[in-house]
């Protein structure tokens, strides 16, 4: 079996890390021949090369973005749509000599997979890993009728949480959805017995308004106001420089420099987590929360928002705590619990590790995706009935 995976960027953040784990396991455990299509060079391509996974790089644009008002912004969107018309066909020319059995798009923000699956006349799996509007403030740049037609043509749309399933079912009720949780490669078990003088909290991931790191900063201020100062907070990740500078300014004005560090992008996050005690997921709505599971595999309790898939992953009062989005006072209370009860970090952390092992392993994820592939190949003829429309009429 040969599968074409398509990604929308080339850095090693959540969606690509999930894809890498899936691709490696499909290749090693199911002997699937894989080619990855990317729209630019970067860390992902370097990693694929190191692992001996074939790839093709050619430009193409997303069909979701933060839409700005004004004539110039509209013209830029139109220009990207016109360029996609040519880019999609360029990608097809580079790949046309390969005989794929399945096209697997790794994100909801790209639609080139819909085009290529019909050019190759093979089934299309669309892995929806983002909400779009709810988590990254992205809007579709094409009419919703056309968007719906594209999703409906997919053989299956894989969603990564119950919350996402409900979200997309409401928007696109005619699609064929399957829920498969993301899979994480388990990190070695960490012995967290013993107490520390200072509790290390961490927040890993893209630094942006939707991830609400600002609530963690406000929570730190509230802890200090209550005389709780035996803690340190580590932000690991990058984002827009202007927004990071804005957060740093708040930290400075609040006199929190001693308690909060911005570590930037790190390639050794699993190793860094060994020195951390508690993970925080402050995002307003996570589609899955890969980082949340990484915390749990590192035997760390997680304090997360009662929204998105975070509320599905965390067992409140057992593997961590949930709080309402934007409520820095409640977040501070959950942090304070572990400051006052440091021995509970080990108890919560062990339960978190067990839950991650039982529900969110890369093996389970790969086995579930492989079953979808097998179902498609067995029922290949029926799966293509929705893809009969002539691709040449496709209005990129």
C-alpha positions as CSV (number, residue, x, y, z in Angstrom):
1,X,0.0,0.0,0.0
2,X,1.3,3.5,-0.9
3,X,0.0,6.6,0.9
4,X,0.5,10.3,0.2
5,X,0.6,12.3,3.4
6,X,0.1,16.1,2.9
7,X,1.1,18.7,5.5
8,X,0.6,22.5,5.7
9,X,3.9,23.6,7.3
10,X,7.4,22.3,8.0
11,X,8.1,23.0,11.7
12,X,7.8,20.4,14.3
13,X,4.7,21.4,16.2
14,X,1.7,19.3,17.2
15,X,0.1,18.3,13.8
16,X,3.5,17.4,12.3
17,X,4.7,15.5,15.4
18,X,1.5,13.5,15.3
19,X,1.9,12.8,11.6
20,X,5.5,11.7,12.1
21,X,4.6,9.2,14.8
22,X,1.8,7.8,12.6
23,X,4.0,7.7,9.4
24,X,6.8,5.9,11.2
25,X,4.5,3.3,12.7
26,X,2.6,2.7,9.5
27,X,5.9,2.2,7.7
28,X,7.6,0.0,10.4
29,X,4.6,-2.0,11.6
30,X,2.3,-2.2,8.6
31,X,4.9,-1.9,5.8
32,X,3.1,1.1,4.2
33,X,5.1,2.9,1.5
34,X,4.8,6.6,2.3
35,X,5.6,9.9,0.6
36,X,5.1,13.2,2.4
37,X,4.1,16.4,0.5
38,X,5.1,19.7,2.1
39,X,4.8,23.3,0.9
40,X,8.2,24.4,2.2
41,X,11.5,23.2,3.6
42,X,12.2,23.1,7.4
43,X,12.6,20.9,10.4
44,X,10.1,18.4,9.2
45,X,11.9,17.8,5.9
46,X,15.2,17.4,7.8
47,X,13.6,14.9,10.1
48,X,12.0,13.0,7.2
49,X,15.4,12.8,5.5
50,X,17.1,11.5,8.6
51,X,14.5,8.8,9.0
52,X,14.6,7.8,5.3
53,X,11.0,8.8,4.6
54,X,10.4,10.1,1.0
55,X,9.1,13.6,0.5
56,X,8.3,16.1,-2.1
57,X,8.3,19.9,-1.6
58,X,6.3,22.3,-3.7
59,X,4.5,25.5,-2.8
60,X,0.8,25.8,-2.1
61,X,-1.4,27.9,0.2
62,X,-3.9,27.2,3.0
63,X,-7.6,27.8,2.5
64,X,-8.0,29.1,6.1
65,X,-6.3,32.2,7.5
66,X,-6.9,35.3,9.6
67,X,-8.9,37.4,7.2
68,X,-8.2,41.1,7.4
69,X,-10.6,43.8,6.1
70,X,-10.0,46.0,3.1
71,X,-9.4,45.8,-0.6
72,X,-5.7,44.9,-0.4
73,X,-6.4,41.9,1.9
74,X,-9.1,40.6,-0.5
75,X,-6.8,40.9,-3.4
76,X,-4.1,39.0,-1.6
77,X,-6.5,36.2,-0.9
78,X,-7.6,36.1,-4.5
79,X,-4.0,36.0,-5.6
80,X,-3.3,33.0,-3.4
81,X,-6.4,31.2,-4.9
82,X,-5.1,31.9,-8.4
83,X,-1.6,30.7,-7.5
84,X,-3.1,27.5,-5.9
85,X,-4.7,26.7,-9.3
86,X,-1.2,26.4,-10.7
87,X,0.5,25.1,-7.6
88,X,-1.9,22.2,-7.3
89,X,-1.2,21.1,-10.8
90,X,2.5,21.5,-10.3
91,X,2.3,19.1,-7.3
92,X,0.3,16.6,-9.4
93,X,3.0,16.6,-12.1
94,X,5.7,15.9,-9.5
95,X,3.7,13.0,-8.1
96,X,1.9,11.6,-11.1
97,X,4.3,8.7,-11.7
98,X,3.6,7.4,-8.2
99,X,0.7,5.0,-7.9
100,X,-1.0,5.9,-4.6
101,X,-3.7,3.9,-2.9
102,X,-4.8,6.7,-0.5
103,X,-4.2,10.5,-0.1
104,X,-4.1,11.5,3.6
105,X,-4.4,15.2,4.4
106,X,-2.9,16.0,7.8
107,X,-4.8,19.2,8.5
108,X,-8.1,21.0,8.0
109,X,-6.4,24.2,6.7
110,X,-5.3,22.8,3.4
111,X,-7.5,21.4,0.5
112,X,-4.9,20.3,-2.0
113,X,-5.6,16.7,-0.9
114,X,-9.1,17.0,-2.3
115,X,-7.7,17.9,-5.7
116,X,-5.0,15.3,-5.8
117,X,-7.2,12.4,-4.6
118,X,-9.5,13.1,-7.6
119,X,-6.6,13.5,-10.0
120,X,-5.2,10.1,-8.9
121,X,-8.8,8.8,-8.5
122,X,-8.0,7.4,-5.1
123,X,-9.8,7.7,-1.7
124,X,-9.1,10.8,0.4
125,X,-8.7,10.8,4.2
126,X,-8.9,14.2,5.8
127,X,-7.4,14.5,9.2
128,X,-9.0,17.4,10.9
129,X,-6.7,18.5,13.7
130,X,-7.9,22.1,14.3
131,X,-11.1,23.9,14.9
132,X,-9.9,26.8,12.8
133,X,-12.0,29.7,14.1
134,X,-12.3,28.5,17.7
135,X,-8.6,27.9,18.4
136,X,-6.6,29.9,15.8
137,X,-9.1,32.5,14.7
138,X,-9.0,31.3,11.1
139,X,-11.7,31.7,8.5
140,X,-12.2,29.9,5.2
141,X,-11.2,32.0,2.2
142,X,-13.6,30.1,-0.1
143,X,-17.4,30.1,0.0
144,X,-18.8,27.7,2.6
145,X,-20.8,25.8,0.0
146,X,-17.5,24.9,-1.8
147,X,-15.8,24.1,1.5
148,X,-18.7,21.7,2.4
149,X,-18.5,20.0,-1.0
150,X,-14.8,19.4,-0.5
151,X,-15.2,17.8,3.0
152,X,-18.2,15.7,1.8
153,X,-16.1,14.3,-1.0
154,X,-13.6,12.9,1.5
155,X,-13.9,9.2,2.0
156,X,-13.5,9.7,5.8
157,X,-12.8,12.8,7.9
158,X,-10.9,11.8,11.0
159,X,-11.5,14.0,14.1
160,X,-9.3,13.9,17.2
161,X,-11.8,14.4,20.0
162,X,-15.5,14.2,20.9
163,X,-15.6,18.0,21.1
164,X,-14.3,18.3,17.6
165,X,-16.7,15.7,16.4
166,X,-19.7,17.7,17.6
167,X,-18.2,20.9,16.2
168,X,-17.7,19.6,12.7
169,X,-20.9,17.5,12.6
170,X,-22.9,20.6,13.2
171,X,-21.1,22.5,10.4
172,X,-20.9,19.7,7.9
173,X,-23.6,17.1,8.7
174,X,-23.2,15.1,5.5
175,X,-19.5,14.2,6.1
176,X,-18.4,10.7,7.2
177,X,-16.5,11.2,10.5
178,X,-14.4,8.9,12.5
179,X,-12.9,9.8,15.9
180,X,-9.3,8.7,16.6
181,X,-7.3,10.3,19.4
182,X,-3.8,11.4,18.5
183,X,-1.0,9.1,19.5
184,X,2.1,10.1,21.5
185,X,5.3,8.1,21.7
186,X,5.6,7.3,25.5
187,X,8.6,8.9,27.1
188,X,10.6,6.9,29.7
189,X,9.1,6.8,33.1
190,X,10.4,9.4,35.5
191,X,10.8,8.9,39.2
192,X,9.3,12.0,40.7
193,X,9.5,10.9,44.4
194,X,10.9,13.5,46.7
195,X,9.9,17.1,47.2
196,X,11.5,20.3,46.0
197,X,11.9,23.7,47.6
198,X,10.4,25.3,44.4
199,X,7.6,23.9,42.2
200,X,8.3,24.2,38.5
201,X,5.2,24.8,36.3
202,X,5.5,24.8,32.6
203,X,3.4,25.7,29.5
204,X,4.6,24.2,26.2
205,X,3.5,25.3,22.8
206,X,2.8,28.2,20.4
207,X,2.7,31.5,22.2
208,X,-0.4,33.4,21.0
209,X,-3.5,35.0,22.3
210,X,-5.7,31.9,21.8
211,X,-3.4,29.8,24.0
212,X,-3.9,32.3,26.8
213,X,-0.5,32.3,28.5
214,X,-1.6,35.7,29.8
215,X,-3.9,33.9,32.3
216,X,-0.9,32.1,33.7
217,X,0.9,35.3,34.3
218,X,-2.1,36.9,36.1
219,X,-2.3,33.7,38.2
220,X,1.3,34.1,39.2
221,X,0.6,37.6,40.4
222,X,-2.3,36.4,42.5
223,X,-0.1,33.7,44.1
224,X,2.4,36.3,45.1
225,X,-0.3,38.5,46.5
226,X,-1.2,35.6,48.8
227,X,2.4,35.1,49.9
228,X,2.9,32.0,47.8
229,X,6.4,32.4,46.2
230,X,7.9,28.9,46.0
231,X,7.3,28.4,42.3
232,X,8.6,29.1,38.9
233,X,6.8,29.2,35.5
234,X,8.5,28.2,32.3
235,X,7.0,29.1,28.9
236,X,8.5,26.8,26.2
237,X,7.7,27.8,22.6
238,X,7.7,30.6,20.1
239,X,5.1,32.9,18.5
240,X,4.7,36.3,17.1
241,X,7.5,38.5,18.5
242,X,5.2,41.4,19.2
243,X,2.9,39.3,21.3
244,X,5.8,37.7,23.2
245,X,7.2,41.1,23.9
246,X,3.7,42.2,25.1
247,X,3.7,39.3,27.6
248,X,7.2,40.0,28.7
249,X,6.3,43.6,29.4
250,X,3.4,42.5,31.6
251,X,5.8,40.2,33.5
252,X,8.3,43.0,34.0
253,X,5.7,45.6,35.1
254,X,4.2,43.0,37.5
255,X,7.7,42.3,38.9
256,X,7.5,38.6,38.0
257,X,10.9,38.3,36.2
258,X,12.2,36.1,39.0
259,X,9.2,33.8,38.7
260,X,8.6,33.5,34.9
261,X,11.0,32.5,32.1
262,X,10.5,32.4,28.4
263,X,12.7,29.6,27.1
264,X,11.8,29.9,23.4
265,X,11.6,27.0,21.0
266,X,13.3,23.9,22.3
267,X,14.1,20.6,20.5
268,X,14.5,18.6,23.7
269,X,11.1,19.1,25.4
270,X,10.9,15.6,26.8
271,X,14.2,16.1,28.6
272,X,13.1,19.5,29.8
273,X,9.9,18.0,31.2
274,X,12.0,15.8,33.5
275,X,12.9,18.9,35.5
276,X,9.3,20.2,35.6
277,X,6.6,19.2,38.1
278,X,3.2,20.4,36.7
279,X,2.0,21.2,33.2
280,X,-0.5,23.9,32.4
281,X,-2.8,24.0,29.3
282,X,-4.5,27.4,29.3
283,X,-5.8,27.4,25.7
284,X,-9.3,28.6,25.1
285,X,-10.1,25.5,23.0
286,X,-7.7,22.7,22.2
287,X,-8.7,20.3,19.4
288,X,-6.7,17.6,21.1
289,X,-4.0,18.9,23.3
290,X,-0.9,16.8,22.4
291,X,1.1,18.7,24.9
292,X,-1.4,17.8,27.6
293,X,-0.7,14.1,26.9
294,X,3.0,14.7,26.8
295,X,2.8,16.1,30.3
296,X,0.9,13.0,31.4
297,X,3.5,10.7,29.9
298,X,6.1,12.6,31.8
299,X,4.2,11.7,35.0
300,X,3.1,15.3,35.6
301,X,-0.3,16.5,36.9
302,X,-2.0,18.9,34.4
303,X,-4.0,22.0,35.2
304,X,-6.1,22.7,32.1
305,X,-9.1,24.6,30.9
306,X,-12.6,23.1,31.1
307,X,-13.0,23.3,27.3
308,X,-12.2,21.5,24.0
309,X,-10.5,18.2,24.3
310,X,-8.6,19.2,27.4
311,X,-11.7,18.3,29.5
312,X,-11.8,14.9,27.8
313,X,-8.1,14.2,28.6
314,X,-7.8,15.4,32.2
315,X,-9.7,13.6,34.9
316,X,-10.5,16.4,37.3
317,X,-9.3,15.8,40.8
318,X,-7.5,12.6,39.7
319,X,-4.9,13.3,37.0
320,X,-5.0,17.1,37.4
321,X,-7.5,20.0,37.7
322,X,-9.8,21.8,35.3
323,X,-10.7,25.5,35.5
324,X,-12.8,27.9,33.4
325,X,-11.2,29.6,30.4
326,X,-9.8,33.0,31.3
327,X,-10.4,32.6,35.1
328,X,-6.9,33.4,36.4
329,X,-8.2,33.4,40.0
330,X,-9.4,29.8,39.7
331,X,-6.1,28.8,37.9
332,X,-4.2,30.3,40.8
333,X,-6.2,28.2,43.3
334,X,-5.4,25.0,41.4
335,X,-1.7,25.9,41.3
336,X,-1.8,26.8,45.0
337,X,-3.2,23.3,45.8
338,X,0.1,21.7,44.6
339,X,2.2,24.4,46.4
340,X,0.4,23.5,49.6
341,X,0.4,19.7,48.9
342,X,3.6,18.9,47.0
343,X,3.4,15.2,47.8
344,X,0.2,15.1,45.7
345,X,2.2,15.8,42.6
346,X,3.5,12.2,42.6
347,X,0.1,10.8,43.2
348,X,-1.6,12.8,40.5
349,X,1.4,12.3,38.1
350,X,1.3,8.5,38.4
351,X,-2.4,8.4,37.6
352,X,-1.8,10.8,34.7
353,X,0.9,8.5,33.2
354,X,-1.4,5.4,33.5
355,X,-4.3,7.2,31.8
356,X,-2.0,8.3,28.9
357,X,-0.7,4.8,28.4
358,X,-4.2,3.3,28.3
359,X,-5.7,5.9,25.9
360,X,-3.3,8.0,23.9
361,X,-0.4,5.8,22.7
362,X,1.0,6.1,19.1
363,X,0.4,2.3,18.8
364,X,-3.4,2.7,19.4
365,X,-3.5,5.7,17.0
366,X,-1.7,3.8,14.2
367,X,-3.8,0.6,14.6
368,X,-7.0,2.7,14.4
369,X,-5.8,4.5,11.2
370,X,-4.6,1.2,9.7
371,X,-8.1,-0.2,10.2
372,X,-9.5,2.8,8.3
373,X,-7.1,2.1,5.4
374,X,-8.0,-1.6,5.3
375,X,-11.7,-0.7,5.3
376,X,-11.2,1.7,2.4
377,X,-9.2,-0.8,0.3
378,X,-11.8,-3.6,0.9
379,X,-14.6,-1.3,-0.1
380,X,-12.6,0.7,-2.7
381,X,-15.3,1.0,-5.3
382,X,-18.0,2.4,-3.0
383,X,-15.5,4.8,-1.3
384,X,-15.0,6.6,-4.6
385,X,-18.6,7.3,-5.5
386,X,-18.4,10.8,-4.1
387,X,-15.3,11.6,-6.0
388,X,-16.6,11.1,-9.5
389,X,-17.0,14.8,-10.4
390,X,-14.5,15.9,-13.0
391,X,-11.4,17.4,-11.3
392,X,-10.8,19.7,-14.3
393,X,-13.9,21.7,-13.2
394,X,-12.4,22.2,-9.7
395,X,-12.5,25.9,-8.9
396,X,-9.2,26.3,-6.9
